[in-house]
Each structure stands twice: as structure tokens, then as C-alpha cells.
Amino acid sequence: MKILVCMSVVPDTTTKITFTDNDTKFNTEGVQFIINPYDELALTRALEITEAQGGSVTVIHVGPASSDAVIRKALAIGAQEAIRVDSEAYDGMYVAGQISSVVKDGDFDLVLTGRESIDYNGGQVGPLVSAMLDWPLINVVMELDVENGEVKATRDIDGGREELSAALPCVVSAQKDLCEPRIPNMRGIMQARSKPLNVVPAQDRYNNTSYKSYELPPAKSGVRMIDAENAEELIDILYNEKKLF
């Protein structure tokens, strides 16, 4: 079985976000970048499946050469090889288009993604890859197994859990609780240095997005304390000031 794991490189959650060039570019200076946590879950589950059943795991990332160090961490965790599409990741449609082009040429059986990236929180890539490939999609799963050419997955829904199945090839996105992410050990780190990281050119399509400027959200206002005995004041604030009713 050949599994392709889609990987975003995102700022660590403790990063202080700033912009440069008159707020038109994200300032990467001093920023610690990591594997998107949901993608790390997808990678770990892919490794568990192939270790039990045989096969290979490839990670793919759309981004510049500055992402290579983080991609090497995925190789240290256990992926056999990596592919980097040499381009900025402009938006979800663009990233999905680049990935689907690689899948069509790579004879993969299963594509795994995280439910979303923790920087833009779009949740678009998995569904878009599924649509472009015309493959079944099982989104936001908490349990995942592959048996006899069929994917079996469980996910949360309103009021309970849902069990789904789909024939391979298939696209699946990972949710927290799918597995415990792995930490690369020294042996894996040493092996990652010699594993292939293949850089491929981007396809000249799907690039329909441009950014004019960035801005930070408004700062949070201070907390207003309402006496527990004064429910009428709270209701007045919610109704007349916040317009929540």
C-alpha cells in the first residue's frame, strides 16, 4: 500500500505574529515552524498501518526550500520519502491542485491529511483533493483502519459517532484522538539525512488568490465584572450593548 500524507508547515502556537512591507507580508524572522499537528497525526497513523500491513509512506508539502528542515522531521518520524512542490502555498485550491497532480502520477492508494492547518484553519485541502481526483472522502476521523482494500473510519457527529467505509483509493482527514503522535528518536534523525526529499516544480494553474494586506484582530477588551445578584444588569448588557438577542 502506498500512502501519501499531506503536510503543512505552520508557526508554533507560541509565535508572536507580525507583518512587514507595509503589512503585505508575514514576518518569518524569529518564527519557529513545526509540522501541522493534525498532519502529524495523519503521518503517525499512516506509519502504523504500513508497519502492520506493509507498504510505504510519502509526505508531500507545497512550500519553499525553507521548509526542508521541518520536512526532514517527518522523515525522522518514519516516512520513507518526501516530496516538496517548489512554490509558495497561495491558498487551499492551489495546494490541493499541486497535490492532486502528484497523486495522479504516483499511483497512491490512500491520501491522508489533517482536518485543517492551525494557521489559516481552512479545512479545504482534503475535500478539494478528493474532488479533483474523484475519490471518496471521509472527513475528520478519530479512528482509521484499512482492511481488504477498504477504509473503515469513525468520526464524531452531533449526538453520537458515525462509522463509515469506502473502497480504496480514498482521501481521509485526521482529527485529534486518532493516535498519539510520534517523537523522532536519534536513529530516525540519522536515517532522515539520507532519505530522499524530492523537489518538483509547481503546476502553472490553480493560482487565483492574491493578498493586499494583513492585519491583526482587535485586542481583547478588559473583563467587566457583574455582581452575581444583579442579573438584570447582565441581561441589559447582552441585549442592548452586545445585541445577542
Secondary structure, 3 states (H helix, E strand, C coil): CEEEEECCEEECCCCCCCEECCCCEECCCCCCEEECHHHHHHHHHHHHHHHHHCCEEEEEEEECHHHHHHHHHHHHHCCCEEEEEECCCCCHHHHHHHHHHHHHHHCCCEEEEECCCCCCCCCCHHHHHHHHHCCCEEEEECEEEEECCEEEEEEEECCEEEEEEEECCEEEEECCCCCCCCCCCHHHHHHHCCCCEEEEECCCCCCCCCCCCCCCCCCCCCCCCCCCCCHHHHHHHHHHHCCCC
